[in-house]
C-alpha cells in the first residue's frame, strides 16, 4: 500500500451498502499515462465496482486529473481510505452492456435485468416491468413538443469490467414562438442498477435590456407552468422526508405536496419579488394534501417516492427539493409528477432570456445518505495540480478568520437566512451583506454577489485544505448557481454580452426586479461617482478559476460549459468578434478605459486584463491548446514593460489603479505554467523581467492601503483584503530577484502581512461577504512562496512574433479577408436593433 489518496466517509448512523461515490483527483506530473490501467483499492483489497477516467493532462501528456466513480459499502459513522495503483491489463475483451435498436437501447445490469432507454425521446426510460420515467415541459403556451437533437452513450470501465453507462441527450422545443433547450446526463451503475441524472432547461434567447436594465418581465422570457418528471408504476408510496417511513398511496388517491417558500422566518423577503416588484408567495413552507384534505404543513420537505412493482421498488428523489421552491409532487396512486422547475400549484415561473436551471435526481434501490469525500491534502500539494495549493496554509494566522465562513452566526449558511437566498433562482448565491453598511437600518437590503473575487475557488481551496464538507457544500451550491443564473446563456446578444458573467447587484442599491443582473429600472441614479446605472456583463468581472476546479473535482459538465462560455466571451470582449463592425467600434472606443487600444495594441493594466489572462490559462489547462498560452504572452508583452517608468502609471492613485496587482498575480501564474512546461523562451524571460521590475517598485513604494485612509472614498477593510495580493506577488517575485532585492521584497511582504493580520483580526468587517471572499482568494501566499522553480535566464532568445502588436493595417486586412455580409448584418442587428429594416435579421 502507498499513501491514501482520498477517503470515502459515511457520516450516517446507518450502514451504507453499495453507495455511489464520485470525485476528481489531482495527479503528479509523470506519475501515470492516459493509457495506464488504474485500480482503486481499500485496505481490504481492490474495488471491483469503481473506475477512473482522465479529465486533465499535463503538457507532457501524463495524467493531471482523474474523474473517479464507483460504489462502495461503508459502515455507520466510518470511512474507507482509497488507494490508486497501476493494474495488470485485462486481455479478455469486455462485452458492451448496451444493445441498440432503432426503438430501444437496452442496458443489461449485472443482475441480468435491463433498463430500456428510448433513443428517440428526451428522458424516457423503463427501469423495470411497469416502472417508467418520462419528462414534461408545460409553459403558458401549453404542453411543449420536445424534439430530440442527439442521444449518445459511453461506457466507464476499470480494465476488468464495465462499471457504468453514461447517456447524454440534447433536445429542443418551441413554445409560444420561443426556443427552449434541454439536456440530460444519466449515469447507470451496472452493479446496482441505480440511476443518477443531471438535467438542464435553458432559454437561449437574448434579453431586450432597454437602457441597460435587466428587469423581470422581459418579452423574451419563457413562462413555465411546470417542468417535471413523470413516473408510472403499479403502485406508489411517498415519504415527505427521506428519514420517514413511506406512505402507501391507494389507486384512487389524489395527492399534492407543495413547497411554496423556504419555510424560514424571512420567507417573504423582497428577494422573491415578481415582475411587478411584489412578493406573492402564498404561505410559509409546504402543505400536503390527500384528496383535497390538508394532512400536514411544515417548513421543509425532501420527499422520496417509492415506485412499487412485483420485482423492484426503486426510490425516486430530486435533490434539494425545498431549497429550489416552488416545488411539488402530485398525482394519483399509479402515476405522479415531481417538479424540476416551477409548479402547477404556483404562479408561472419566469425563465429569463439567457437563464437556465439544472437539477439532479436519482432512482436507487433504496435511499441512502450520500457518501462524502475527503482528499488527502498532502497528496494534493505534492501533485502540484491545484494552483498555489499548500497544505500548511491552515496554520497561518488568518485561517481562523476564514473559517467563520462555515461556522457561527456570520457563516455563509447563516447569511442565506438574512434575505432568504432560497428558491430556484437564488439558492447557492451569496448575500452581499457588506452593501448594507451604508443603510444599516433597512430590514432587508437585497444584494447578490455573483462570484466576485471567485469565492467558488476560495471555498474549494478551503475544502481541499481542511477536509470540511461544509466548504464543499457551499461551493457545490454556488457553482450550480453561477453556472445557471449568473452566466448569460445566449449567443444572440451583443458579442461583448453574449456568454458573459453578470456583475453583482449594483453598489449601494437594492436588486429589485433585476434578479442577479445588476441593473433595474427601480434603482436610483447617480448613487456614486461615475455611476453607470445600466449595462451588461463587463470585462472587469470575470472569474473562472473556481469553475475549472469545480469541474475537475466533480466532473460537472455544467461548470465546464460555463467556464468555456465565459472564456469565449472575455476573448470577444477584448479582441472583438472579427467583423468589420467590431473593428470600427474598436477604433471608436480605443481610448475608453478598460478596453484594448486597437490602434496601439496596448491592453489596460487592470483587473479585467488580469482576469482575461486567468481565463485563457484556465482554458489552456482544460483543453491544452498552445494558442491560449501564446495569447497570454502577447497580452503581457502589450500591457507592461520591464523598463517602463512606473511613476507614469500613477499607481499612487489608489482608487483608479489598485487592481494592477490582480494583473501581476496572473503574470505569476503564467511564469509558473512556463516552468511546469519547461519552456524557457523569450516570453518567459519577458514576464520574469517585467514582474521583477514591478516588484522592485512595490518594495520601495507599497504600503497597506489603510495607512492613508484620507485618500480613499470608503476606507474599509476591503482594502486590507486587497493588500493580500501584494504579499502574494512579492513572495513569488523574491525568487527571481538578486539576493539584496529579494530580501527587501520579503521584508515588505512580512510587514504588510503583519499589518493586514492585525487589522482584519481586530475588525468585525472580516465576517462580511466581500472581505471573507478576498481572504479566501488571496490568503494563499504560502503557495506563491513555495511554487516558483526559476529557470536560468539566457542572454538571448529567438524572436517570438506572437508577442508583438499587429499593425492596424494587418488587422484591417485580416478583417476584410474574412468579411461576411451575413456576419456583419448579424452584428448590426444585435447591436442596433433600432436600425432600418434593410439591416435585417441574421
Secondary structure, DSSP 8 states (H G I E B T S, - for coil): -----EEEEE-SSS-EEEEEEEEEEE--TTS-BTT--EEEEETTEE-TTEEEEEEEE-TTSBEEEEEEEEEEEE-TTEEEEEEEEE-----S----SEEE-SS-EEEE-TTS-EEEE-TTSTT-EEEETTEEEEEEEEETTEE---EEEEEEEEEEE-SSSEEEEEEEEEEEEEETTEEEEEEEEEEEETTT--EEEEEEEE--S----GGG---S--TT-EEEEEEEEEEE-SEEEEESBTTS--EEE-TT--EEEEE-S--STTTT-GGGB-TTS-B---SSSEEEEETTEEEEEES--B-EEEEE-SS---EEEETTTGGG-SEEEEE-SSEEEEEEE--TTSS-EEE-TT-EEEEEEEEESS-----EEEE-HHHHHHHT-STT--GGGGGSTTHHHHGGGTSSTTSHHHHHHHHT--STTTTT--B-GGGGGGGTT-S----B-TTTT-HHHHHHHHHHHH--HHHHHHHHHHHHHIIIIIB---SSS-TTTTT-B---S-TTS--GGGTTSS--TTS-S--STT--------TTS---HHHHHHHHHH--HHHHHHHHHHHHHHHHHHH--SSHHHHHHHHHTTTSTTS--TTT----SSHHHHHHHHHHHHHHHHH--HHHHHHHHHHHHTT--TT--GGGG-TT-HHHHTTHHHHHHHHHHHHHHHHHHT--SHHHHHHHHHHHHHHHHHHHH---GGGGGGG-SS-STHHHHHHHHHHHHHHHHTTTS-HHHHHHHHHHHHHHHHHHHHHHHT-GGGGSHHHHHHHHHH--HHHHHHH-------S-----GGGS---HHHHHHHHHHT--HHHHHHHHHHH-TTS-GGG---
